[in-house]
Amino acid sequence: MKTILIMALAVLAAPVFAADANGTWKGTLETEEGKHELTFNLKADGDKLTGTVGGLRDKDVSVDEGKVQGSTITFSVMSEWEGNPIKLVYKGEVSGDEIKFTMGTDDGSWSTDLTAKRVS
């Protein structure tokens, strides 16, 4: 009975542990203008995610509203489209050395998928 209880507690506790999103990740965003190499520098601290995204503009942009829930990470960044500011939202599933992202506008009018691989 004691063994069954310990095993049940271990199974219930497993989803609490977050996947490791820390580090540098690279992925390619394909657009009508061509391919853009994106670099994600991420740091998870409990359920909080901070960092930067490079490759969207001429300088890195800060991660805002970053959250970690199990193996799922979410955050937003402020970028620019045709001279206008635009908020992009990211939702990613971390699995080992890979993050499968869906990124798009905060109003849902555009989105795309991309995969980033850990480089450090």
Summary of the structure (lengths in Angstrom):
residues: 120
radius of gyration: 16.8
end to end distance: 43.9
largest distance: 65.2
contacts: 320
relative contact order: 0.18
helix: 12%
strand: 62%
